[in-house]
């Protein structure tokens, strides 16, 4: 992961992260997908940003609660507030 201490621990922070990927403020090139996943070695959850070849471009740890409650946000995108 990019920073062991930088963990997304609430849904508002997850939304901010998704919007920052979407608007390009993280400086990632070739973003094609975002998904929640589980690390095989220790069972920790994370959010991953992928390119068109499913190569990992960027990732951040998420809490179990964010992993469970944020699936629809990641799947369907952030609902913009008017």
mmCIF file of the N, C-alpha and C atoms, coordinates in Angstrom:
data_MODEL
# 
_entry.id   MODEL 
# 
loop_
_atom_site.group_PDB 
_atom_site.id 
_atom_site.type_symbol 
_atom_site.label_atom_id 
_atom_site.label_alt_id 
_atom_site.label_comp_id 
_atom_site.label_asym_id 
_atom_site.label_entity_id 
_atom_site.label_seq_id 
_atom_site.pdbx_PDB_ins_code 
_atom_site.Cartn_x 
_atom_site.Cartn_y 
_atom_site.Cartn_z 
_atom_site.occupancy 
_atom_site.B_iso_or_equiv 
_atom_site.pdbx_formal_charge 
_atom_site.auth_seq_id 
_atom_site.auth_comp_id 
_atom_site.auth_asym_id 
_atom_site.auth_atom_id 
_atom_site.pdbx_PDB_model_num 
ATOM 1   N N  . UNK A 1 1  ? 0.836   -1.178  0.000   1.00 0.00 ? 1  UNK A N  1 
ATOM 2   C CA . UNK A 1 1  ? 0.000   0.000   0.000   1.00 0.00 ? 1  UNK A CA 1 
ATOM 3   C C  . UNK A 1 1  ? 0.880   1.241   0.000   1.00 0.00 ? 1  UNK A C  1 
ATOM 4   N N  . UNK A 1 2  ? 0.288   2.326   -0.396  1.00 0.00 ? 2  UNK A N  1 
ATOM 5   C CA . UNK A 1 2  ? 1.057   3.542   -0.521  1.00 0.00 ? 2  UNK A CA 1 
ATOM 6   C C  . UNK A 1 2  ? 1.503   4.123   0.821   1.00 0.00 ? 2  UNK A C  1 
ATOM 7   N N  . UNK A 1 3  ? 0.667   4.003   1.856   1.00 0.00 ? 3  UNK A N  1 
ATOM 8   C CA . UNK A 1 3  ? 1.030   4.510   3.176   1.00 0.00 ? 3  UNK A CA 1 
ATOM 9   C C  . UNK A 1 3  ? 0.295   3.677   4.211   1.00 0.00 ? 3  UNK A C  1 
ATOM 10  N N  . UNK A 1 4  ? 1.015   2.930   5.005   1.00 0.00 ? 4  UNK A N  1 
ATOM 11  C CA . UNK A 1 4  ? 0.425   2.033   5.999   1.00 0.00 ? 4  UNK A CA 1 
ATOM 12  C C  . UNK A 1 4  ? -0.454  2.763   7.013   1.00 0.00 ? 4  UNK A C  1 
ATOM 13  N N  . UNK A 1 5  ? -0.147  4.006   7.314   1.00 0.00 ? 5  UNK A N  1 
ATOM 14  C CA . UNK A 1 5  ? -0.893  4.735   8.333   1.00 0.00 ? 5  UNK A CA 1 
ATOM 15  C C  . UNK A 1 5  ? -2.083  5.502   7.763   1.00 0.00 ? 5  UNK A C  1 
ATOM 16  N N  . UNK A 1 6  ? -2.140  5.667   6.455   1.00 0.00 ? 6  UNK A N  1 
ATOM 17  C CA . UNK A 1 6  ? -3.208  6.419   5.807   1.00 0.00 ? 6  UNK A CA 1 
ATOM 18  C C  . UNK A 1 6  ? -4.323  5.453   5.432   1.00 0.00 ? 6  UNK A C  1 
ATOM 19  N N  . UNK A 1 7  ? -5.360  5.382   6.269   1.00 0.00 ? 7  UNK A N  1 
ATOM 20  C CA . UNK A 1 7  ? -6.434  4.429   6.073   1.00 0.00 ? 7  UNK A CA 1 
ATOM 21  C C  . UNK A 1 7  ? -7.762  5.175   5.963   1.00 0.00 ? 7  UNK A C  1 
ATOM 22  N N  . UNK A 1 8  ? -8.589  4.755   5.042   1.00 0.00 ? 8  UNK A N  1 
ATOM 23  C CA . UNK A 1 8  ? -9.921  5.339   4.892   1.00 0.00 ? 8  UNK A CA 1 
ATOM 24  C C  . UNK A 1 8  ? -10.816 4.681   5.933   1.00 0.00 ? 8  UNK A C  1 
ATOM 25  N N  . UNK A 1 9  ? -11.353 5.504   6.847   1.00 0.00 ? 9  UNK A N  1 
ATOM 26  C CA . UNK A 1 9  ? -12.118 4.925   7.951   1.00 0.00 ? 9  UNK A CA 1 
ATOM 27  C C  . UNK A 1 9  ? -13.564 5.403   8.046   1.00 0.00 ? 9  UNK A C  1 
ATOM 28  N N  . UNK A 1 10 ? -14.048 6.123   7.009   1.00 0.00 ? 10 UNK A N  1 
ATOM 29  C CA . UNK A 1 10 ? -15.457 6.509   6.992   1.00 0.00 ? 10 UNK A CA 1 
ATOM 30  C C  . UNK A 1 10 ? -15.905 6.712   5.549   1.00 0.00 ? 10 UNK A C  1 
ATOM 31  N N  . UNK A 1 11 ? -17.221 6.698   5.340   1.00 0.00 ? 11 UNK A N  1 
ATOM 32  C CA . UNK A 1 11 ? -17.754 6.762   3.975   1.00 0.00 ? 11 UNK A CA 1 
ATOM 33  C C  . UNK A 1 11 ? -17.525 8.118   3.316   1.00 0.00 ? 11 UNK A C  1 
ATOM 34  N N  . UNK A 1 12 ? -17.520 9.191   4.086   1.00 0.00 ? 12 UNK A N  1 
ATOM 35  C CA . UNK A 1 12 ? -17.246 10.515  3.520   1.00 0.00 ? 12 UNK A CA 1 
ATOM 36  C C  . UNK A 1 12 ? -15.831 10.565  2.952   1.00 0.00 ? 12 UNK A C  1 
ATOM 37  N N  . UNK A 1 13 ? -14.894 9.977   3.665   1.00 0.00 ? 13 UNK A N  1 
ATOM 38  C CA . UNK A 1 13 ? -13.511 9.935   3.188   1.00 0.00 ? 13 UNK A CA 1 
ATOM 39  C C  . UNK A 1 13 ? -13.397 9.055   1.934   1.00 0.00 ? 13 UNK A C  1 
ATOM 40  N N  . UNK A 1 14 ? -14.158 7.958   1.893   1.00 0.00 ? 14 UNK A N  1 
ATOM 41  C CA . UNK A 1 14 ? -14.185 7.107   0.702   1.00 0.00 ? 14 UNK A CA 1 
ATOM 42  C C  . UNK A 1 14 ? -14.705 7.894   -0.496  1.00 0.00 ? 14 UNK A C  1 
ATOM 43  N N  . UNK A 1 15 ? -15.782 8.647   -0.296  1.00 0.00 ? 15 UNK A N  1 
ATOM 44  C CA . UNK A 1 15 ? -16.320 9.467   -1.379  1.00 0.00 ? 15 UNK A CA 1 
ATOM 45  C C  . UNK A 1 15 ? -15.302 10.492  -1.860  1.00 0.00 ? 15 UNK A C  1 
ATOM 46  N N  . UNK A 1 16 ? -14.611 11.143  -0.927  1.00 0.00 ? 16 UNK A N  1 
ATOM 47  C CA . UNK A 1 16 ? -13.580 12.121  -1.316  1.00 0.00 ? 16 UNK A CA 1 
ATOM 48  C C  . UNK A 1 16 ? -12.474 11.461  -2.134  1.00 0.00 ? 16 UNK A C  1 
ATOM 49  N N  . UNK A 1 17 ? -12.069 10.255  -1.717  1.00 0.00 ? 17 UNK A N  1 
ATOM 50  C CA . UNK A 1 17 ? -11.039 9.533   -2.450  1.00 0.00 ? 17 UNK A CA 1 
ATOM 51  C C  . UNK A 1 17 ? -11.510 9.224   -3.872  1.00 0.00 ? 17 UNK A C  1 
ATOM 52  N N  . UNK A 1 18 ? -12.725 8.713   -4.001  1.00 0.00 ? 18 UNK A N  1 
ATOM 53  C CA . UNK A 1 18 ? -13.258 8.380   -5.328  1.00 0.00 ? 18 UNK A CA 1 
ATOM 54  C C  . UNK A 1 18 ? -13.345 9.607   -6.221  1.00 0.00 ? 18 UNK A C  1 
ATOM 55  N N  . UNK A 1 19 ? -13.793 10.718  -5.671  1.00 0.00 ? 19 UNK A N  1 
ATOM 56  C CA . UNK A 1 19 ? -13.865 11.952  -6.451  1.00 0.00 ? 19 UNK A CA 1 
ATOM 57  C C  . UNK A 1 19 ? -12.482 12.451  -6.847  1.00 0.00 ? 19 UNK A C  1 
ATOM 58  N N  . UNK A 1 20 ? -11.496 12.280  -5.976  1.00 0.00 ? 20 UNK A N  1 
ATOM 59  C CA . UNK A 1 20 ? -10.141 12.715  -6.318  1.00 0.00 ? 20 UNK A CA 1 
ATOM 60  C C  . UNK A 1 20 ? -9.551  11.863  -7.433  1.00 0.00 ? 20 UNK A C  1 
ATOM 61  N N  . UNK A 1 21 ? -9.888  10.579  -7.471  1.00 0.00 ? 21 UNK A N  1 
ATOM 62  C CA . UNK A 1 21 ? -9.449  9.733   -8.585  1.00 0.00 ? 21 UNK A CA 1 
ATOM 63  C C  . UNK A 1 21 ? -10.160 10.181  -9.858  1.00 0.00 ? 21 UNK A C  1 
ATOM 64  N N  . UNK A 1 22 ? -11.468 10.403  -9.745  1.00 0.00 ? 22 UNK A N  1 
ATOM 65  C CA . UNK A 1 22 ? -12.274 10.786  -10.909 1.00 0.00 ? 22 UNK A CA 1 
ATOM 66  C C  . UNK A 1 22 ? -11.850 12.117  -11.512 1.00 0.00 ? 22 UNK A C  1 
ATOM 67  N N  . UNK A 1 23 ? -11.547 13.096  -10.661 1.00 0.00 ? 23 UNK A N  1 
ATOM 68  C CA . UNK A 1 23 ? -11.197 14.415  -11.201 1.00 0.00 ? 23 UNK A CA 1 
ATOM 69  C C  . UNK A 1 23 ? -9.708  14.576  -11.503 1.00 0.00 ? 23 UNK A C  1 
ATOM 70  N N  . UNK A 1 24 ? -8.923  13.519  -11.262 1.00 0.00 ? 24 UNK A N  1 
ATOM 71  C CA . UNK A 1 24 ? -7.518  13.532  -11.647 1.00 0.00 ? 24 UNK A CA 1 
ATOM 72  C C  . UNK A 1 24 ? -6.574  14.188  -10.661 1.00 0.00 ? 24 UNK A C  1 
ATOM 73  N N  . UNK A 1 25 ? -7.040  14.535  -9.478  1.00 0.00 ? 25 UNK A N  1 
ATOM 74  C CA . UNK A 1 25 ? -6.172  15.257  -8.546  1.00 0.00 ? 25 UNK A CA 1 
ATOM 75  C C  . UNK A 1 25 ? -5.075  14.389  -7.924  1.00 0.00 ? 25 UNK A C  1 
ATOM 76  N N  . UNK A 1 26 ? -5.150  13.073  -8.101  1.00 0.00 ? 26 UNK A N  1 
ATOM 77  C CA . UNK A 1 26 ? -4.071  12.205  -7.616  1.00 0.00 ? 26 UNK A CA 1 
ATOM 78  C C  . UNK A 1 26 ? -2.950  12.059  -8.641  1.00 0.00 ? 26 UNK A C  1 
ATOM 79  N N  . UNK A 1 27 ? -3.165  12.567  -9.843  1.00 0.00 ? 27 UNK A N  1 
ATOM 80  C CA . UNK A 1 27 ? -2.134  12.505  -10.869 1.00 0.00 ? 27 UNK A CA 1 
ATOM 81  C C  . UNK A 1 27 ? -1.928  11.134  -11.480 1.00 0.00 ? 27 UNK A C  1 
ATOM 82  N N  . UNK A 1 28 ? -2.930  10.282  -11.412 1.00 0.00 ? 28 UNK A N  1 
ATOM 83  C CA . UNK A 1 28 ? -2.825  8.936   -11.982 1.00 0.00 ? 28 UNK A CA 1 
ATOM 84  C C  . UNK A 1 28 ? -3.199  8.969   -13.459 1.00 0.00 ? 28 UNK A C  1 
ATOM 85  N N  . UNK A 1 29 ? -2.431  8.282   -14.271 1.00 0.00 ? 29 UNK A N  1 
ATOM 86  C CA . UNK A 1 29 ? -2.703  8.233   -15.708 1.00 0.00 ? 29 UNK A CA 1 
ATOM 87  C C  . UNK A 1 29 ? -3.257  6.869   -16.103 1.00 0.00 ? 29 UNK A C  1 
ATOM 88  N N  . UNK A 1 30 ? -4.258  6.863   -16.975 1.00 0.00 ? 30 UNK A N  1 
ATOM 89  C CA . UNK A 1 30 ? -4.790  5.616   -17.504 1.00 0.00 ? 30 UNK A CA 1 
ATOM 90  C C  . UNK A 1 30 ? -5.715  4.864   -16.573 1.00 0.00 ? 30 UNK A C  1 
ATOM 91  N N  . UNK A 1 31 ? -6.396  5.569   -15.683 1.00 0.00 ? 31 UNK A N  1 
ATOM 92  C CA . UNK A 1 31 ? -7.319  4.907   -14.761 1.00 0.00 ? 31 UNK A CA 1 
ATOM 93  C C  . UNK A 1 31 ? -8.493  4.335   -15.547 1.00 0.00 ? 31 UNK A C  1 
ATOM 94  N N  . UNK A 1 32 ? -8.767  3.051   -15.312 1.00 0.00 ? 32 UNK A N  1 
ATOM 95  C CA . UNK A 1 32 ? -9.876  2.375   -15.984 1.00 0.00 ? 32 UNK A CA 1 
ATOM 96  C C  . UNK A 1 32 ? -10.847 1.734   -15.006 1.00 0.00 ? 32 UNK A C  1 
ATOM 97  N N  . UNK A 1 33 ? -10.450 1.563   -13.757 1.00 0.00 ? 33 UNK A N  1 
ATOM 98  C CA . UNK A 1 33 ? -11.341 0.922   -12.804 1.00 0.00 ? 33 UNK A CA 1 
ATOM 99  C C  . UNK A 1 33 ? -10.904 1.113   -11.368 1.00 0.00 ? 33 UNK A C  1 
ATOM 100 N N  . UNK A 1 34 ? -11.898 0.951   -10.481 1.00 0.00 ? 34 UNK A N  1 
ATOM 101 C CA . UNK A 1 34 ? -11.661 1.042   -9.050  1.00 0.00 ? 34 UNK A CA 1 
ATOM 102 C C  . UNK A 1 34 ? -12.417 -0.110  -8.403  1.00 0.00 ? 34 UNK A C  1 
ATOM 103 N N  . UNK A 1 35 ? -11.813 -0.744  -7.413  1.00 0.00 ? 35 UNK A N  1 
ATOM 104 C CA . UNK A 1 35 ? -12.494 -1.832  -6.736  1.00 0.00 ? 35 UNK A CA 1 
ATOM 105 C C  . UNK A 1 35 ? -12.026 -2.006  -5.306  1.00 0.00 ? 35 UNK A C  1 
ATOM 106 N N  . UNK A 1 36 ? -12.883 -2.617  -4.519  1.00 0.00 ? 36 UNK A N  1 
ATOM 107 C CA . UNK A 1 36 ? -12.516 -2.999  -3.156  1.00 0.00 ? 36 UNK A CA 1 
ATOM 108 C C  . UNK A 1 36 ? -12.000 -4.420  -3.197  1.00 0.00 ? 36 UNK A C  1 
ATOM 109 N N  . UNK A 1 37 ? -10.988 -4.694  -2.407  1.00 0.00 ? 37 UNK A N  1 
ATOM 110 C CA . UNK A 1 37 ? -10.374 -6.023  -2.424  1.00 0.00 ? 37 UNK A CA 1 
ATOM 111 C C  . UNK A 1 37 ? -9.862  -6.375  -1.032  1.00 0.00 ? 37 UNK A C  1 
ATOM 112 N N  . UNK A 1 38 ? -9.440  -7.618  -0.897  1.00 0.00 ? 38 UNK A N  1 
ATOM 113 C CA . UNK A 1 38 ? -8.893  -8.118  0.359   1.00 0.00 ? 38 UNK A CA 1 
ATOM 114 C C  . UNK A 1 38 ? -7.495  -8.660  0.106   1.00 0.00 ? 38 UNK A C  1 
ATOM 115 N N  . UNK A 1 39 ? -6.557  -8.271  0.947   1.00 0.00 ? 39 UNK A N  1 
ATOM 116 C CA . UNK A 1 39 ? -5.189  -8.746  0.849   1.00 0.00 ? 39 UNK A CA 1 
ATOM 117 C C  . UNK A 1 39 ? -5.152  -10.227 1.234   1.00 0.00 ? 39 UNK A C  1 
ATOM 118 N N  . UNK A 1 40 ? -4.635  -11.056 0.355   1.00 0.00 ? 40 UNK A N  1 
ATOM 119 C CA . UNK A 1 40 ? -4.593  -12.498 0.608   1.00 0.00 ? 40 UNK A CA 1 
ATOM 120 C C  . UNK A 1 40 ? -3.706  -12.879 1.790   1.00 0.00 ? 40 UNK A C  1 
ATOM 121 N N  . UNK A 1 41 ? -2.658  -12.131 2.028   1.00 0.00 ? 41 UNK A N  1 
ATOM 122 C CA . UNK A 1 41 ? -1.713  -12.535 3.068   1.00 0.00 ? 41 UNK A CA 1 
ATOM 123 C C  . UNK A 1 41 ? -2.181  -12.227 4.486   1.00 0.00 ? 41 UNK A C  1 
ATOM 124 N N  . UNK A 1 42 ? -2.931  -11.121 4.670   1.00 0.00 ? 42 UNK A N  1 
ATOM 125 C CA . UNK A 1 42 ? -3.325  -10.778 6.035   1.00 0.00 ? 42 UNK A CA 1 
ATOM 126 C C  . UNK A 1 42 ? -4.814  -10.472 6.211   1.00 0.00 ? 42 UNK A C  1 
ATOM 127 N N  . UNK A 1 43 ? -5.588  -10.512 5.143   1.00 0.00 ? 43 UNK A N  1 
ATOM 128 C CA . UNK A 1 43 ? -7.031  -10.308 5.238   1.00 0.00 ? 43 UNK A CA 1 
ATOM 129 C C  . UNK A 1 43 ? -7.481  -8.867  5.357   1.00 0.00 ? 43 UNK A C  1 
ATOM 130 N N  . UNK A 1 44 ? -6.537  -7.924  5.287   1.00 0.00 ? 44 UNK A N  1 
ATOM 131 C CA . UNK A 1 44 ? -6.916  -6.510  5.363   1.00 0.00 ? 44 UNK A CA 1 
ATOM 132 C C  . UNK A 1 44 ? -7.576  -6.084  4.061   1.00 0.00 ? 44 UNK A C  1 
ATOM 133 N N  . UNK A 1 45 ? -8.483  -5.117  4.180   1.00 0.00 ? 45 UNK A N  1 
ATOM 134 C CA . UNK A 1 45 ? -9.228  -4.629  3.023   1.00 0.00 ? 45 UNK A CA 1 
ATOM 135 C C  . UNK A 1 45 ? -8.583  -3.355  2.476   1.00 0.00 ? 45 UNK A C  1 
ATOM 136 N N  . UNK A 1 46 ? -8.734  -3.161  1.160   1.00 0.00 ? 46 UNK A N  1 
ATOM 137 C CA . UNK A 1 46 ? -8.192  -1.958  0.532   1.00 0.00 ? 46 UNK A CA 1 
ATOM 138 C C  . UNK A 1 46 ? -9.011  -1.585  -0.691  1.00 0.00 ? 46 UNK A C  1 
ATOM 139 N N  . UNK A 1 47 ? -8.840  -0.341  -1.121  1.00 0.00 ? 47 UNK A N  1 
ATOM 140 C CA . UNK A 1 47 ? -9.434  0.116   -2.359  1.00 0.00 ? 47 UNK A CA 1 
ATOM 141 C C  . UNK A 1 47 ? -8.296  0.235   -3.363  1.00 0.00 ? 47 UNK A C  1 
ATOM 142 N N  . UNK A 1 48 ? -8.551  -0.253  -4.572  1.00 0.00 ? 48 UNK A N  1 
ATOM 143 C CA . UNK A 1 48 ? -7.506  -0.309  -5.593  1.00 0.00 ? 48 UNK A CA 1 
ATOM 144 C C  . UNK A 1 48 ? -7.950  0.438   -6.845  1.00 0.00 ? 48 UNK A C  1 
ATOM 145 N N  . UNK A 1 49 ? -6.992  1.117   -7.465  1.00 0.00 ? 49 UNK A N  1 
ATOM 146 C CA . UNK A 1 49 ? -7.213  1.822   -8.720  1.00 0.00 ? 49 UNK A CA 1 
ATOM 147 C C  . UNK A 1 49 ? -6.402  1.093   -9.783  1.00 0.00 ? 49 UNK A C  1 
ATOM 148 N N  . UNK A 1 50 ? -7.077  0.718   -10.879 1.00 0.00 ? 50 UNK A N  1 
ATOM 149 C CA . UNK A 1 50 ? -6.458  -0.105  -11.919 1.00 0.00 ? 50 UNK A CA 1 
ATOM 150 C C  . UNK A 1 50 ? -6.402  0.605   -13.268 1.00 0.00 ? 50 UNK A C  1 
ATOM 151 N N  . UNK A 1 51 ? -5.455  0.168   -14.108 1.00 0.00 ? 51 UNK A N  1 
ATOM 152 C CA . UNK A 1 51 ? -5.427  0.625   -15.498 1.00 0.00 ? 51 UNK A CA 1 
ATOM 153 C C  . UNK A 1 51 ? -6.183  -0.383  -16.362 1.00 0.00 ? 51 UNK A C  1 
ATOM 154 N N  . UNK A 1 52 ? -6.147  -0.211  -17.680 1.00 0.00 ? 52 UNK A N  1 
ATOM 155 C CA . UNK A 1 52 ? -6.927  -1.077  -18.575 1.00 0.00 ? 52 UNK A CA 1 
ATOM 156 C C  . UNK A 1 52 ? -6.452  -2.525  -18.574 1.00 0.00 ? 52 UNK A C  1 
ATOM 157 N N  . UNK A 1 53 ? -5.231  -2.772  -18.124 1.00 0.00 ? 53 UNK A N  1 
ATOM 158 C CA . UNK A 1 53 ? -4.700  -4.139  -18.050 1.00 0.00 ? 53 UNK A CA 1 
ATOM 159 C C  . UNK A 1 53 ? -4.810  -4.725  -16.642 1.00 0.00 ? 53 UNK A C  1 
ATOM 160 N N  . UNK A 1 54 ? -5.631  -4.108  -15.801 1.00 0.00 ? 54 UNK A N  1 
ATOM 161 C CA . UNK A 1 54 ? -5.817  -4.492  -14.403 1.00 0.00 ? 54 UNK A CA 1 
ATOM 162 C C  . UNK A 1 54 ? -4.536  -4.388  -13.581 1.00 0.00 ? 54 UNK A C  1 
ATOM 163 N N  . UNK A 1 55 ? -3.614  -3.560  -14.034 1.00 0.00 ? 55 UNK A N  1 
ATOM 164 C CA . UNK A 1 55 ? -2.398  -3.285  -13.264 1.00 0.00 ? 55 UNK A CA 1 
ATOM 165 C C  . UNK A 1 55 ? -2.749  -2.277  -12.178 1.00 0.00 ? 55 UNK A C  1 
ATOM 166 N N  . UNK A 1 56 ? -2.277  -2.550  -10.970 1.00 0.00 ? 56 UNK A N  1 
ATOM 167 C CA . UNK A 1 56 ? -2.545  -1.678  -9.837  1.00 0.00 ? 56 UNK A CA 1 
ATOM 168 C C  . UNK A 1 56 ? -1.775  -0.373  -9.985  1.00 0.00 ? 56 UNK A C  1 
ATOM 169 N N  . UNK A 1 57 ? -2.516  0.744   -9.988  1.00 0.00 ? 57 UNK A N  1 
ATOM 170 C CA . UNK A 1 57 ? -1.902  2.061   -10.076 1.00 0.00 ? 57 UNK A CA 1 
ATOM 171 C C  . UNK A 1 57 ? -1.739  2.713   -8.710  1.00 0.00 ? 57 UNK A C  1 
ATOM 172 N N  . UNK A 1 58 ? -2.703  2.453   -7.819  1.00 0.00 ? 58 UNK A N  1 
ATOM 173 C CA . UNK A 1 58 ? -2.712  3.119   -6.521  1.00 0.00 ? 58 UNK A CA 1 
ATOM 174 C C  . UNK A 1 58 ? -3.647  2.339   -5.606  1.00 0.00 ? 58 UNK A C  1 
ATOM 175 N N  . UNK A 1 59 ? -3.369  2.353   -4.313  1.00 0.00 ? 59 UNK A N  1 
ATOM 176 C CA . UNK A 1 59 ? -4.252  1.674   -3.369  1.00 0.00 ? 59 UNK A CA 1 
ATOM 177 C C  . UNK A 1 59 ? -4.171  2.340   -2.006  1.00 0.00 ? 59 UNK A C  1 
ATOM 178 N N  . UNK A 1 60 ? -5.228  2.146   -1.235  1.00 0.00 ? 60 UNK A N  1 
ATOM 179 C CA . UNK A 1 60 ? -5.284  2.655   0.138   1.00 0.00 ? 60 UNK A CA 1 
ATOM 180 C C  . UNK A 1 60 ? -6.021  1.636   0.985   1.00 0.00 ? 60 UNK A C  1 
ATOM 181 N N  . UNK A 1 61 ? -5.580  1.467   2.212   1.00 0.00 ? 61 UNK A N  1 
ATOM 182 C CA . UNK A 1 61 ? -6.278  0.593   3.139   1.00 0.00 ? 61 UNK A CA 1 
ATOM 183 C C  . UNK A 1 61 ? -7.627  1.195   3.496   1.00 0.00 ? 61 UNK A C  1 
ATOM 184 N N  . UNK A 1 62 ? -8.601  0.341   3.754   1.00 0.00 ? 62 UNK A N  1 
ATOM 185 C CA . UNK A 1 62 ? -9.904  0.769   4.259   1.00 0.00 ? 62 UNK A CA 1 
ATOM 186 C C  . UNK A 1 62 ? -10.253 -0.106  5.466   1.00 0.00 ? 62 UNK A C  1 
ATOM 187 N N  . UNK A 1 63 ? -11.073 0.433   6.351   1.00 0.00 ? 63 UNK A N  1 
ATOM 188 C CA . UNK A 1 63 ? -11.523 -0.353  7.490   1.00 0.00 ? 63 UNK A CA 1 
ATOM 189 C C  . UNK A 1 63 ? -12.542 -1.389  7.035   1.00 0.00 ? 63 UNK A C  1 
ATOM 190 N N  . UNK A 1 64 ? -12.803 -2.362  7.875   1.00 0.00 ? 64 UNK A N  1 
ATOM 191 C CA . UNK A 1 64 ? -13.797 -3.391  7.566   1.00 0.00 ? 64 UNK A CA 1 
ATOM 192 C C  . UNK A 1 64 ? -15.169 -2.751  7.346   1.00 0.00 ? 64 UNK A C  1 
ATOM 193 N N  . UNK A 1 65 ? -15.512 -1.760  8.151   1.00 0.00 ? 65 UNK A N  1 
ATOM 194 C CA . UNK A 1 65 ? -16.798 -1.083  8.024   1.00 0.00 ? 65 UNK A CA 1 
ATOM 195 C C  . UNK A 1 65 ? -16.925 -0.391  6.667   1.00 0.00 ? 65 UNK A C  1 
ATOM 196 N N  . UNK A 1 66 ? -15.888 0.315   6.247   1.00 0.00 ? 66 UNK A N  1 
ATOM 197 C CA . UNK A 1 66 ? -15.908 0.983   4.946   1.00 0.00 ? 66 UNK A CA 1 
ATOM 198 C C  . UNK A 1 66 ? -15.978 -0.061  3.829   1.00 0.00 ? 66 UNK A C  1 
ATOM 199 N N  . UNK A 1 67 ? -15.249 -1.156  3.978   1.00 0.00 ? 67 UNK A N  1 
ATOM 200 C CA . UNK A 1 67 ? -15.280 -2.227  2.991   1.00 0.00 ? 67 UNK A CA 1 
ATOM 201 C C  . UNK A 1 67 ? -16.704 -2.754  2.825   1.00 0.00 ? 67 UNK A C  1 
ATOM 202 N N  . UNK A 1 68 ? -17.393 -3.008  3.923   1.00 0.00 ? 68 UNK A N  1 
ATOM 203 C CA . UNK A 1 68 ? -18.749 -3.556  3.873   1.00 0.00 ? 68 UNK A CA 1 
ATOM 204 C C  . UNK A 1 68 ? -19.776 -2.527  3.422   1.00 0.00 ? 68 UNK A C  1 
ATOM 205 N N  . UNK A 1 69 ? -19.708 -1.325  3.961   1.00 0.00 ? 69 UNK A N  1 
ATOM 206 C CA . UNK A 1 69 ? -20.726 -0.313  3.693   1.00 0.00 ? 69 UNK A CA 1 
ATOM 207 C C  . UNK A 1 69 ? -20.465 0.500   2.427   1.00 0.00 ? 69 UNK A C  1 
ATOM 208 N N  . UNK A 1 70 ? -19.250 0.451   1.905   1.00 0.00 ? 70 UNK A N  1 
ATOM 209 C CA . UNK A 1 70 ? -18.905 1.273   0.753   1.00 0.00 ? 70 UNK A CA 1 
ATOM 210 C C  . UNK A 1 70 ? -18.983 0.573   -0.588  1.00 0.00 ? 70 UNK A C  1 
ATOM 211 N N  . UNK A 1 71 ? -19.401 -0.674  -0.602  1.00 0.00 ? 71 UNK A N  1 
ATOM 212 C CA . UNK A 1 71 ? -19.435 -1.436  -1.854  1.00 0.00 ? 71 UNK A CA 1 
ATOM 213 C C  . UNK A 1 71 ? -20.302 -0.780  -2.915  1.00 0.00 ? 71 UNK A C  1 
ATOM 214 N N  . UNK A 1 72 ? -21.490 -0.313  -2.538  1.00 0.00 ? 72 UNK A N  1 
ATOM 215 C CA . UNK A 1 72 ? -22.371 0.322   -3.519  1.00 0.00 ? 72 UNK A CA 1 
ATOM 216 C C  . UNK A 1 72 ? -21.810 1.647   -4.007  1.00 0.00 ? 72 UNK A C  1 
ATOM 217 N N  . UNK A 1 73 ? -21.148 2.389   -3.133  1.00 0.00 ? 73 UNK A N  1 
ATOM 218 C CA . UNK A 1 73 ? -20.536 3.660   -3.539  1.00 0.00 ? 73 UNK A CA 1 
ATOM 219 C C  . UNK A 1 73 ? -19.469 3.403   -4.595  1.00 0.00 ? 73 UNK A C  1 
ATOM 220 N N  . UNK A 1 74 ? -18.635 2.402   -4.376  1.00 0.00 ? 74 UNK A N  1 
ATOM 221 C CA . UNK A 1 74 ? -17.577 2.075   -5.340  1.00 0.00 ? 74 UNK A CA 1 
ATOM 222 C C  . UNK A 1 74 ? -18.192 1.531   -6.625  1.00 0.00 ? 74 UNK A C  1 
ATOM 223 N N  . UNK A 1 75 ? -19.186 0.683   -6.498  1.00 0.00 ? 75 UNK A N  1 
ATOM 224 C CA . UNK A 1 75 ? -19.819 0.048   -7.664  1.00 0.00 ? 75 UNK A CA 1 
ATOM 225 C C  . UNK A 1 75 ? -20.560 1.051   -8.537  1.00 0.00 ? 75 UNK A C  1 
ATOM 226 N N  . UNK A 1 76 ? -21.297 1.978   -7.914  1.00 0.00 ? 76 UNK A N  1 
ATOM 227 C CA . UNK A 1 76 ? -22.176 2.888   -8.667  1.00 0.00 ? 76 UNK A CA 1 
ATOM 228 C C  . UNK A 1 76 ? -21.681 4.320   -8.733  1.00 0.00 ? 76 UNK A C  1 
ATOM 229 N N  . UNK A 1 77 ? -20.631 4.631   -8.026  1.00 0.00 ? 77 UNK A N  1 
ATOM 230 C CA . UNK A 1 77 ? -20.102 5.985   -8.034  1.00 0.00 ? 77 UNK A CA 1 
ATOM 231 C C  . UNK A 1 77 ? -20.702 6.860   -6.956  1.00 0.00 ? 77 UNK A C  1 
ATOM 232 N N  . UNK A 1 78 ? -20.093 7.996   -6.763  1.00 0.00 ? 78 UNK A N  1 
ATOM 233 C CA . UNK A 1 78 ? -20.542 8.938   -5.746  1.00 0.00 ? 78 UNK A CA 1 
ATOM 234 C C  . UNK A 1 78 ? -21.727 9.707   -6.300  1.00 0.00 ? 78 UNK A C  1 
ATOM 235 N N  . UNK A 1 79 ? -22.775 9.785   -5.497  1.00 0.00 ? 79 UNK A N  1 
ATOM 236 C CA . UNK A 1 79 ? -23.942 10.580  -5.869  1.00 0.00 ? 79 UNK A CA 1 
ATOM 237 C C  . UNK A 1 79 ? -23.619 12.031  -5.556  1.00 0.00 ? 79 UNK A C  1 
ATOM 238 N N  . UNK A 1 80 ? -23.583 12.834  -6.584  1.00 0.00 ? 80 UNK A N  1 
ATOM 239 C CA . UNK A 1 80 ? -23.256 14.259  -6.388  1.00 0.00 ? 80 UNK A CA 1 
ATOM 240 C C  . UNK A 1 80 ? -24.409 14.971  -5.706  1.00 0.00 ? 80 UNK A C  1 
ATOM 241 N N  . UNK A 1 81 ? -24.049 15.842  -4.756  1.00 0.00 ? 81 UNK A N  1 
ATOM 242 C CA . UNK A 1 81 ? -25.046 16.630  -4.034  1.00 0.00 ? 81 UNK A CA 1 
ATOM 243 C C  . UNK A 1 81 ? -25.298 17.914  -4.801  1.00 0.00 ? 81 UNK A C  1 
ATOM 244 N N  . UNK A 1 82 ? -26.556 18.293  -4.920  1.00 0.00 ? 82 UNK A N  1 
ATOM 245 C CA . UNK A 1 82 ? -26.915 19.501  -5.688  1.00 0.00 ? 82 UNK A CA 1 
ATOM 246 C C  . UNK A 1 82 ? -26.875 20.728  -4.831  1.00 0.00 ? 82 UNK A C  1 
# 
